Amino acid sequence: MSAKENPEVNLIFTNHVAQTLDEVVERMNPSSVHVLVDVNTEAFVLPLLQAESKAVANAKVIRVKAGEMFKNLDSLTSIWKQLGETDANRKSLLINLGGGVVTDMGAFAAATFKRGIAFINVPTTLLCAVDACVGGKNGINFNGLKNEVGMFRDADLAIVSTLYFNTLTSQELLSGYAEMLKHALVCSPQLTKKMLSYDVTNYNPDSLLKLLEESVGVKQKYVAADREDRGARRALNLGHTIGHSFESLALERKSPLPHGYAVAFGMVGALVLSRMKFEFPSDILNAYVEYVRRHYGAFEISCDDYKRLLAFMHCDKKNDRPDAINFTLLRSPGEVEINVPVTDDDITAALDIYRDLLGLP
Amino acid sequence: MSAKENPEVNLIFTNHVAQTLDEVVERMNPSSVHVLVDVNTEAFVLPLLQAESKAVANAKVIRVKAGEMFKNLDSLTSIWKQLGETDANRKSLLINLGGGVVTDMGAFAAATFKRGIAFINVPTTLLCAVDACVGGKNGINFNGLKNEVGMFRDADLAIVSTLYFNTLTSQELLSGYAEMLKHALVCSPQLTKKMLSYDVTNYNPDSLLKLLEESVGVKQKYVAADREDRGARRALNLGHTIGHSFESLALERKSPLPHGYAVAFGMVGALVLSRMKFEFPSDILNAYVEYVRRHYGAFEISCDDYKRLLAFMHCDKKNDRPDAINFTLLRSPGEVEINVPVTDDDITAALDIYRDLLGLP
């Protein structure tokens, strides 16, 4: 068995998911097992696991609707209810089988049901594997705000595999890969070059699993240093300030931008600012831009959009000062500067260069 | 200032509440202060604190309905909403001003709003001071079940005082004092004797504050040994197995029994069983029964009720075996035995003796 265990954070990277689950569940010896799915993972992933894993075959199935718009209080309430109806008690185990919405809600439900039961995350998307299932953040959207309600609690275990990615579209793979590129950029030149020479849309399950393990390792390092996201962990915000403003603008245009794409484009802006402020190396900037152009295309903006984008950035909850916006920037891959105040003029200049680099008119 | 700080658990025992609050809030330097009240504490306690505490005078007031029946998802949702509407952010502080319902819900809301903001509990009832605001348990009732949803998180600070007890009825004082008697019984003969010679219905604010500090100290010791209530903390279940069955029977009779009264009566049964099983000293049993008769009276049961009471006990969630019920019992005050299996016959015998001791026909 190729499973590799990290005792500190309860993460296993393996493509033998069913076997690993059965071993772990046997060791945990819960009084009952419940598995949370959405309509997608119920159709495409649950049957595979039910066929191979005794623990899942015997588990009680809890269902929620699929998609970010159902990451809400109604779905959370429904999970609590279904846990009660399927006789979960304090010694029960919940397996969250799905993408970020399922693991975020399932983790929060488990962490609060009868004041906390055990849970295992089995991410079925690349984005969730690399991001949502590590770091202990969970929660729901509430009152129109993302992740307004939730908490920090690590899963008892996350089983990361690439087994179920064959049902993902190229767009979903690329969306997840953007976070892996981010981890590479805040880690080292070596990992950055390795990630930029890998075509995730044409992945091999074993090589991608190895890359995932390296990438998640980077996130863990930052999370361990700053569990509640008040300092060092802000390295992981690279690309997110401009990225979020792109996401918000795309929403206004009624053509939503996948989160990973927004981050990929936002990091172009962040690396441009990093070059302006800290002489970030141009060869890596160019290689990154080339990767984005080839795989992600471009998020189209014109100078008419700048005012709106700046307004979004000033609203960003991570911002404390009215006269400048705090960015996470890089001196070079792995050399992170957090809380760098950047003026509107500098951002405007960076957006001009973003358009040039991505060939926008 | 008589405040005494326990650095481990962030508890201050003082009757200088306003001054203490202002000092602590200044040190915490939150971006905003919000104070949660119910209609009772809004009318009787909030004005006093607003007059004396700058922090409370400037705080934004968040309101919930009063009473256990409103310890539910609707009230929780309303607190989250009001936190958002009063512009709370991750660096805000919530002060929970009330009894157990307010501190349980306020703590859960604060622990989950934006993945957790700081909160201070200021209990205004004896029961909350001695019990609910220590130990980190919070939550709401859900789906007809008590505390079905919640978590463990310590308050950043609890300020325990006897200042606001003058609005409590004798029944409310005695209900809280039952938990103090319980703490004494699981602690030592000395503390038991001291508590049994104190008339809480005729209390002096300073002497009661000192007793409270001793009593809460006992709870802290057990909680520290077993934060998530899986072993040693079960000492604190003394009297609760029979007590809960009395509460349930009283509910069926449509004349609810205050929780503390149920515990006081339940402990008579538990001490009788302790005498039967472990030769618990008869002088202390008699002194305890005398205190209960004088102050609490008796919960009336006849042998016709035994079957129903046993059924309630078998349903109790803390019970794992069908052929016996697990009790927390005492060899003597402070010498606790948890998970003692007791047969229906022994319980029946104990209920007979309970009726004798309390002078029931």
HADDOCK unambig.tbl for C-alpha pairs under 7 A between the chains (distance, minus, plus):
assign (segid A and resid 112 and name CA) (segid B and resid 149 and name CA) 5.34 0.50 0.50
assign (segid A and resid 112 and name CA) (segid B and resid 150 and name CA) 4.78 0.50 0.50
assign (segid A and resid 112 and name CA) (segid B and resid 151 and name CA) 5.26 0.50 0.50
assign (segid A and resid 113 and name CA) (segid B and resid 148 and name CA) 6.19 0.50 0.50
assign (segid A and resid 113 and name CA) (segid B and resid 149 and name CA) 4.79 0.50 0.50
assign (segid A and resid 113 and name CA) (segid B and resid 150 and name CA) 6.46 0.50 0.50
assign (segid A and resid 114 and name CA) (segid B and resid 147 and name CA) 6.75 0.50 0.50
assign (segid A and resid 114 and name CA) (segid B and resid 148 and name CA) 4.73 0.50 0.50
assign (segid A and resid 114 and name CA) (segid B and resid 149 and name CA) 5.19 0.50 0.50
assign (segid A and resid 114 and name CA) (segid B and resid 150 and name CA) 6.34 0.50 0.50
assign (segid A and resid 115 and name CA) (segid B and resid 149 and name CA) 5.92 0.50 0.50
assign (segid A and resid 115 and name CA) (segid B and resid 150 and name CA) 4.52 0.50 0.50
assign (segid A and resid 115 and name CA) (segid B and resid 151 and name CA) 3.93 0.50 0.50
assign (segid A and resid 115 and name CA) (segid B and resid 152 and name CA) 6.46 0.50 0.50
assign (segid A and resid 116 and name CA) (segid B and resid 151 and name CA) 6.14 0.50 0.50
assign (segid A and resid 147 and name CA) (segid B and resid 114 and name CA) 6.76 0.50 0.50
assign (segid A and resid 148 and name CA) (segid B and resid 113 and name CA) 6.20 0.50 0.50
assign (segid A and resid 148 and name CA) (segid B and resid 114 and name CA) 4.73 0.50 0.50
assign (segid A and resid 149 and name CA) (segid B and resid 112 and name CA) 5.34 0.50 0.50
assign (segid A and resid 149 and name CA) (segid B and resid 113 and name CA) 4.79 0.50 0.50
assign (segid A and resid 149 and name CA) (segid B and resid 114 and name CA) 5.19 0.50 0.50
assign (segid A and resid 149 and name CA) (segid B and resid 115 and name CA) 5.92 0.50 0.50
assign (segid A and resid 150 and name CA) (segid B and resid 112 and name CA) 4.77 0.50 0.50
assign (segid A and resid 150 and name CA) (segid B and resid 113 and name CA) 6.46 0.50 0.50
assign (segid A and resid 150 and name CA) (segid B and resid 114 and name CA) 6.33 0.50 0.50
assign (segid A and resid 150 and name CA) (segid B and resid 115 and name CA) 4.53 0.50 0.50
assign (segid A and resid 151 and name CA) (segid B and resid 112 and name CA) 5.25 0.50 0.50
assign (segid A and resid 151 and name CA) (segid B and resid 115 and name CA) 3.95 0.50 0.50
assign (segid A and resid 151 and name CA) (segid B and resid 116 and name CA) 6.13 0.50 0.50
assign (segid A and resid 152 and name CA) (segid B and resid 115 and name CA) 6.47 0.50 0.50
